[in-house]
Amino acid sequence: MAHIPDGVLSAPMLIGGGLVSAALLAVALRHLDYDRLPQAAVLSAAFFVSSLISVPVGPSSVHLLLNGLMGLLLGWTALPALFVALLLQAVFFGFGGILTLGVNTLNMALPALICALALAPLMRRVAPRRRLWVGAAAGGIGVMSTAALVAINLGLSGQAFLPAAKVLVLTYIPLAVVEAIITATVVAFLQRVAPEFLIHDEVGHV
């Protein structure tokens, strides 16, 4: 349940998440890499489709996030790419909510930004054959960071949500492993066919 629906979170959480997301998006638009817009469109579409498909895991359900991969490849451009996909999901499918759009964007975009700033620079420093491990780390960090943020949102919105928050984090551990494998595979593929995508100067630039 990475997409939090309307009517769940408290007003302070909704307002705070919306303001932080708006601030990050404003910064991201200043750092927008126009050369990366085609890749951003492809990855945003991949996120849009894959995250609509939920798989039951215990009492909850999970879906692919791809935010670690997007942060690694797009840098700051991942933030507006995720925002647009989440907005379209909320409008056309009711996935998530309009009121929670800011919080949902923050929960998925902030981990992408962390991967961009912390892991993307490693692509230049490590040997090419080891870049897939950076990809694996980004995939796992993206998922678990989102799970932690969603759990915090729920926990701070009311004591009744604490059990659900704890369960949610546990259910996302298998997804983190899956996304680590997927992201590592994509990085390994790009290393063979288009390594310039992995070492772009602006990825991770603040």
N, C-alpha and C positions, 0 to 999 in steps of 0.2 A: 504494500500500500504506500508507494512513494508519492502517488498523487493523492493528496489530502483533499477530501470533498468539502464543500461549504457546510457550515453549521457545526463543525467539530472544534475548531480552535477558538480561543478567547480573543476578544477585541484587541487587547494590547499586542498579542502575538501577530494578529493579522496586520495591524498598523505598522508594527516594528519591522516585520518581514517585508512588507510592501515598500517602506521607505529605504531599507537597506538594498533591496533589489533594484529600486529606481536609481539609487546612487551608483551601484555597480554597473548598471546598464549605461548610464551616462558616461562613466569612465571608459567602458568597453567601446562605445561608439566613437570616442576620441581616438582609441587605439585600433579602430577597425582596419583590418588588412584586406583591401579590396582585391588583391591577388588571390586571396583565399576564399572569396565568395562562392565560386563553383564547388569547392570541397565542402564549404559550410552548408550549401544547399543540399548536397548529397547526404551528408551526415545528419542534417536536421530531418530530412525525409526518412532516413533509416531509423532515427530515434522515434519519429512520429509513428511509424508502422510497428516497430518491434515493441514499443512500450504499451501498445494497445492490447498485446497478447499476454494475458496473465496466466501463470501456472500455479495451481494450489500447492502450498507448502505448509503442512500442519494446519493450524487454525487461520492462517493468513494466506496471502498469495504474493508472488513476485513476478517481475517482468524485467527484461533487459533495460539498462539505463544508457550505456555507451557514453556516459559523461566523462569517464577517465580518458577514453579514446579521443573524444572531441576536444578535451582540454589539451591533450598531448599534440594533436595535429593542428588545432585552430588557434590556440592561445586565447586572447581576449575575445576573438570573434565567436568562440563557443557560447558566450553568454547570450548575445542576441539570437543566435541560432536555436538555442534551447528555449528561449522565451517565445519565439514565434511558433515553434512546434507545440509548446504547452498551451498557448493561446488558441491555436486552431483545434487542438484536442478538446479544450474546454467548451469552445463555441459549437463545434459540429457534433461532438460525441458526449458531451457532459462528463468528460473524463477529468477529474479534479474539480475545479470550480473557478468562477470569476473572482470571488472575494479572496480565495486562497491562491490566486495566480502568483502574487508576489512571493508568498511563502514557498510555494512549490518551485518557483524559479530559483529562489535562493538555495533551497535544499539540493537542487541538482546542478546549478551553475557554480556555486561556491566550490564544491569538490573539483569540478572541471578546472576552475581557475587555480586551485591549489596544485593540481597536476601540471598545469601549464607553467606555473612559476617555479615549482620545486623539481619537477622531473624532466620537462622538455629540455632544459639546458644540459642535462646529462647526455642527451643524444649526441652532442658534439664531443663529449669527453670520453665516452666509452668506445670500445672497439665495435665495429659494425656487427659482428656476430653476437655481441652481448646486448644489443639494443632491444631484442625481444624481451629481455628480463625487465628492462625499464617499462616496456609496454605492459607486461604482466602486473608490475607494481601499480601502474596507473589504473588498470582495470579493477584491481582489488580495492585500491584506496578510494576510487570514485564511488563504488557501491557501498562500502562500509561507512564512508563519510556521510553519504546521503542517509543511510539507515540511522546513523547517530543523530543527525540533524532532525529527522522526522521524529525520532524517539524523544528528543529534547522538546520539540514543538508540542507533542502530545502530553508529555510529563508536566510541562509548565502551564498547560491549559486546564489541568484538573487532576486531582488524585485518582479519579476513576479511570484515567487513561494510562496510569503507570504499568499495570500488568500487560496491557496491549503493547506498550512501548518496549518492554523487555522482550516479549515474544517476537516483535517485529525485528529487532536486532539479530536474534538467533536465526530467524528464517532467512535473513539475507546473507548469511555466511556461505551457504552453497552457491548462491548467485554470484558472490564475490569470486569464488573459484572459477565458475563458468566464464565470467567476464574477464578474468585474468588470462584465461586460455584464449578467448576470442581476441582480446586486444593484442596479446603476444603474437598470435597468428597473423593478424592484420599488419602489425609492425614488421614481422619477418617477410611478409609478402611485399610490402612497400620497399623494404631494404633491397629486395631483388630487382624490382621493376621501376621504382621511382624514389630513390633514397633522398632526393632533394626535399620531399615532403616532410621528412623527419628532422631536418636540420635547418629549417627556415629561420632566418635571422630574427624575425619578429615574434616567433613562438616563445612565450614566456617573458617577453619584454614588457616592462612596467611603464 
